[in-house]
Amino acid sequence: MATVTRIDEFLADIEGLTLIGNASDYSKDQIKNARDSINKRCKKEIDYLRKHLALTSLRRARSDYRNAIKARFKGQHLAMTCKDRNGFATHIAYKYLVLNKTEVKSYSDHEKDRINSFLDGDYRIFIRNAKQMINHAIGLLDSDSFYDIATGLLLLTGRRSVEVLKTASFEAIAANKVLFSGQAKKSIYDAEGNKLDAEAYEIYTLCDAEIVAKALHKLRSIKDYSNKTEREVNSLAASALNKAVKRNFLGKYTFNLDGVACMNIEAKSLRSIYVHLAQRLFKENSELTKFANSQLGHSDRKTADNYMEYKLHPDERL
């Protein structure tokens, strides 16, 4: 995506079309012309992205553009604004970067079909050799490889890639528990629309919590992403991290219903696998969806459905 998106160029164009000040400072024609020009430029950019990206990547790119708009024009006095998804005023271009109804419906239908296919038991991926998988992840924490250490932490904590690489903080509070802060997709804002850190909460770790906390410190000492945005971190690290995940876990621990090794695994897969391993180890009698929400920081129970593609094989023992 980094070679396709052209956010800086887009923002420069939008900046040149933006009216600064109060709407009353301008005539109706000036407002209308500026609005139409911004709308036209946004449609041109979406059309450009549409030609180069599949729908899932298009949606992700659109979010990156919208976040960039909010960051670029934050605090400026704008003649034309709209409200973002959290109800805060931002540049009108945010409103005009939209997908068409067909694309919205297509993505929604695809996601429903994908989730229902494994919730109904079809295409379920079974986790085998789970104890060996955990031990392999623990061993990765002793590596000198940035991406191998990150891979181990992804499985052992269930955090998102950007959390492990940039935003997460772990404080060991029990043998297999840390106080986690730095959740990436938790939208908490102050009255001015500034994003605040999500409230810290306890999560289980699949190995000694002190080891996890030390490994995170070691990881950050090797490479520091603190001056990068979350979007930049994902763009810079995604390819190498997914390669490390495949190198360490591909074909060894996940199998289809017929026992054939699954030849596809990526960083985000480890978040789902973690949920099932942690529940078996620490809360075996809990309701899985409720447990998943408590560990992954979700408030919507339906969100946990995204992590049910994997399942511990019935014969698996931990």
Disulfide bonds with the S-S distance in Angstrom:
none
